[in-house]
Amino acid sequence: MIDLRMPIVEDARRKYEVAIVYGDMHIPYENVECRNILLKLIDIIQPDMLISGGDDIDGESLSKFEKYPEQISTLQYELDEFYSYSDYLCCNFPTMRKIFLHDNHFYKRLESQKKIAHWLYTMRMFSLESLIKADEYNWEVNNEFNWKNVLLITHGDDEKGNPLLPSNCARNNFKQYGYSIIRFHSHGTGIELHNHLNKTSLIAQLGTFQDKNKAKYIKSKQRVNWTTSAGVLYLSREDDSFFFEPLLFFDDAIICRGSYIHF
């Protein structure tokens, strides 16, 4: 078994900023085993940066969709669970930069409710930054993460994907922007490399940390490619080159660096 606790060599640390990117945690409906593996990997890899691709908070109470009674949770409960997660990150990784991207489950649902109850719209206490306590927990809130105009990380809810073709929306984003793309939202996994004009680009559709058994609004056909995945990015400090290492999750294990590792 490869010892993931071996530190990245100092030469690599000098040349690359290391980031772990994940998305679609859907607190409080997350797969707890997969979440715990993610936290262990953060401890092992000690990244400079953690990028949440969106939907960390499920926002079920903000949704207009019909709900099962056992599925209803209060917004305060969801936020309190997110505060616990954020507090863990701050206490254990105090110097790690944290990025929180706009999404559909929390950000857009919140904005939609504020347009209905329009008096909320100008209330700073109901801004996304205020509700997630971004200042207290050092979350940087952005619409997307653009690295040196060669890599774009986005939640991806601007397009609806086909669960049978998980990479299609990421491909469309690549065609639209011409950047390497890391996208979430569709809860499936598909990773490709494309070569265009002698330039290699990454097209990555990453999966979800939500427990599908807790997501009763999801139709069965949408579970076909319901998978959990994340990635490690090595971002050059000197130029616009980068490397991507996929992290493919199972209930209590992960495929990483060529090995099947059970925690």
Buried (B, 14 or more C-beta within 10 A) or exposed (E): EEEBEEEBEEEEBEBBBBBBBBBBBBBBBBBEBBBEBBBBBBEBBBBBBBBBBBBBBBBBBBBEEEBEEEBEBEBEBBBEBBBEBBEEBBEEBEEBBBBBBBBBBBBBBBBEBBEEEEEBEEEEEBBBEEBBBBEEBBBBBBEBBBBEEBBBBBBBBEBEBBBEBBBBBBBBBBEEBBBBBBBBBBBBBBBBEBEEEEEEBBBBBBBBBBBBEBBEEBEEEBBEBBBBBBBBBBBBEEEEEBEBBBBBBBEEBBBBEEEEBEE
